[in-house]
Amino acid sequence: MRVAVIGGGTITDEERVRALEVGRELGERGHTVVCGGRGGTMAAVCQGASEAGGTTIGILPSSDPGEANPYVDIAIATGLGHGRNALVPLNGDGVIALAGGAGTLTELGYALIYDVPVVGLETHDIDAAIETVTAPTAAVEALERAVNSSATSQPVTDEPETAVETHSLEGPYTLEPTVPSPAAFVGLREAAGMAPRSLEAATRGLPNSLFAVRVRHRPTDEVVAMGRIVGDDGAVYQISDMAVHPDHQGQGLGTAVMERLLEYLEETAPKTAYVNLIADVDGFYEQFDFAETRPTSKGMYRHID
């Protein structure tokens, strides 16, 4: 999706680091950055996105596309001056608002007028229906949920990401009921020896999960285990993408993920719902009352090349 990032043209070192991290997170997830195209927050977020392989668009107030910062891939000259402030939020599927001045405030206003989803990260304290968070990753994840809410994206808690439900496991691990980033998803599947998934596929597919769980290793903040549920949210569910990093196997992480997924199903799935999965290890899923379909039927698959 396209994400408009708004913020000040003059920023502190701390604000620059925050903008870099937002841009890097957006780039890693395959999102396109839309911004005002010049310095400060705009240059930092474009640099972060560009270094992570993302695409950046700068909507400039002047008539000279050469005024764009060097990390802008597509420079759009408007000649509108401050009037271009309306164009930045209107060209994003959602907005992440960072620290800024009056210009940032006007962009916030336009986003709210036109019902563009907004997530605030250390931005203006305004009396409006915007979700506020305190970390770049949380900002991107919150905006993904907001933009995809009409498509019943994976349900996490109703609280903002800063208060997301967590559960400490034995050892240095925390279980969180949300999807990993596309980059973390692709990397963990590869590390676990599973069939590869492209970053594009992960970026498109993960927000459509019915429910998902990830486990973070607190000392490194890395996602080391995951699992999710896909399906039609009524008749058929599939447990998918169960994975534990080889360096963290034998710690009960797979069991913890599976138990949380089943808890979700028990709370939400109607009677007679069909829950299936592809078992890649012997003896694990049987302990959760899953049984083979053979000889009545056999599982089949096909990859899109």
N, C-alpha and C positions, 0 to 999 in steps of 0.2 A: 504494500500500500504506500501511498504518498503521505509523508508526515511533515507538516509545517512546524518548524522550530523557530520560536520568536524569543528575542532577548536583546540586551543592550549592545550598542556599538562600541562602548567603552566599558571594559570589565576588569575585575581583579584577577590575580593569578588563580585564586581558588575557583572563581566563576569560569575561568577558561578551562581548567581541568574538568570541571563538571560538564561543560559543553562538549569537550572532546569525548568524554565517556558516553554521553548521550549519542553523539554522532557515530561512535564506534559500535555501540549496541545496535543502532538502527542499520548500519551497514552490514553487520554480521547476520542480521535477521532478514536481509534482502529487501529492506524498505528503501524508498527513494526520499531523500531529504529535500524539502522546499524551504527556502529562507529568503531574507532580504538581499543576500548576495555580496555584502561588503565585509567590514571588519568586525572585530569583537566576537560576540557570540556566534555570528554568522560564519566567520572564518574558522573558528574553532570547531563548530559542529560539522562543517564541510570537510575539514581536515580529518576528523575522526572517522567520518563515513567513508571518505575516499581511501584512507589507509586500510579500511576493512573491506574494500571492494565494492562499496555502494555507489549509487548515482546521486548527484547533487544538482539542484536547480536553484539559480539565484534570480529573484525578481527585483530588478534595480530601480531606484527612484529616478535615475537620470536617463538621458538618451544615448549614453555611451556604454556599450557592453564591455568595453575594456576596463571599466571600473570594478568589475567583479573580482573577488579574491581568487588566488591561483588554484583553489580547490573546487571551484565551481565548474561542473561539466557543461551545463547548459545555462547560458546567461541570457536573460530576457530584459531588454531595455524598454522602459515604459515612458520616460519623460514626464511622469505624473507627480514627482516630488513625494510629499507625504501621502498623496492620494493612493500611491501604490500599497499603502498599509492594508487596504482592504483585500488586495489581490493575494497576499501571502497566505492568510488563513483559508481563503476560499479555494485555494489550489491544493489543499491538503485534505486527506480523508479524516484527519484529526490533527490536533495541535498540542505540542509540548511547549509550555511557557516557562522560560527561565527568567533570571533577574534582568530587569531593564527599567527604562524610564517611561516618559510619556508616550513615545512611539510604540513601545511594547504594550502599554495600556490600551492604546487605540486598537491595536491588532487583536488583543483579547476581547475588546468590545465587539468588533466585527464578527469574531468567531461565535460569540454568544448570541448575537443578533440573528445569525444565519444557522444556529443550532449545530455548529461543528463541534464534535467532542473535544474537550480540553482537559489536559492533565497539567497541574502546576508543580514545578520543582523550584523551590526558593524564589517564587515570583511574587507579584502584587497580591496583597491580602484583600480580596474583594468579596463582597457579599453576593456570591453567585454559585450556581450549581457546578463547580468544577472540583474534581478530585485532586487532592494535594498529596504528594509523596515526598520522601526525603533522599531518594537514591536514583541514579540514572536508570539502572535496570528496572527498578520498580516503576519508573515513569513510562518506559516503553511497554512493559507488560500491562500496565493499567490502561494505556491507550489502545493496545491491541484488543483487550476485552471490551472496551467501550465501543470501538468501531465495529467489532464483530458481534455485538450483543443481539442484533436483530436476526442473526443467523444462528442463534443459540450456541454461541461459543462455549468452551468447556466451563462448567460452573465451579467457581471457587467460592470463597466466602463473600458475603455482601459488603465486607469491610474493605477499605483501601489496602493496597499492597503492604503498607507499613505495618498493618495489623493482621496480615494474612495468618491464618491458622497454621501453627507449626507444632511438631511433636518431636521431642528429643528422643533419639534411640540410644541403645547401649553403645558406648564409645562416642567418638567425635562426629556424630551424624545428626542431621536434622531432616525430618520428613515434611515436605510441603505439598499441599494439594493443588498443584498447578503444573502447566507444561514447562519443559525446559526450553531454552532458546533453540531456534533451528540449528545453529552451529553446534550447540552442546548435544542436541539430539543426534545429528549426523555423526559427530565424533564419538559418542558413546556407543552407537550401533557398530561403528567400525572397530572400536577397541574391544567390544564383546564378540567380535567375529561373526556378526550378523550380515545379511545381505545389505549392500549399500543403498542409501537413499540420497537423492540430490538435495542440495540446499533449497532449490526452487520447490521441490515436492514438499519438503518439511515446512517451508514458509507458508505455502498454500494450505497444507493439511492440518497442521497442529492447532490453529485456532478453531477448527471444526470438531475437535475432540469433545465428547460428552463429559468426560472427566479425566483427570490425569494426576499423577503423583510423581514427584521427583525427590531424590535424596541428595542433600548437599554434604560434602565433607567440610566441616567447619574450618579446620586449619588452612585449607587451600581455597575454600569457597567454590570448589568444583562440583558439578553434578556427576555423581558416581553410580546412580541407580535410577531407574524410571519404569513406568508402565502407564498405559492409558486405556480408555474404553471408547470405542467408536460404535456407530450403529444408528438406528432410526429412533432411539429413545422411547421404544414401546414394545415392539414385537421381537426385535433381534438386536443383540449386543455382541460385540467381540472384544475380548481382552487382547491387546496388541502391544508390541514394542517393549516387552518385558526384557530388561537388560540390567546387568550389574557389571561394573568395570572389573576386569580380572584382578587388579590390585586390591580390590575391596570385597572379593567374594569370601564366603565362609563367615560373614559377620551377621547373617540373618537379615540382610537388606532386602533380598528378593521376597522373603516371607512377609516382611513389614509392608512392602509395596502391595503385594497380593492381598493381604488382609484389609488394607485401606480401600482397594478397588472393590472388593466384595462387600465391604461395609456400605459403600455408595450404592451398589446394586440392590442390596437388601433394603435400603432406605427409599429407593426411588423406582425400581423396576416393578411393573405390574405382574400379577400372577400369570403363569403360563409363558412368560417371556423366555426366549431361547438365548442362552449365553454360550458362545463357542470361543475356541482359541486353537492355535497351532502349537502343540507341545514340542519343544526342542530338547527337553531333558526327560529322562525316565524317573518316575517316582515323585516328582515335585508337585505336579498339579493334582495328582490323585488324592493327596492329603486334604485338598479343598473340595473333595467330592466330585471332581471332574472324571468322566469315564470316556473310554475310547468309543468312537462310533462304529468301528469295525466289528463284525463283518456286514452290518446293516448298510453302511455307507463308507466312503473314503474321501478324505480331504484332497482338494486339488487347488492349484494356483497357476497364475500366469503373470509374468512381468511385462510391463510396457517398455520396450527397448528404445 
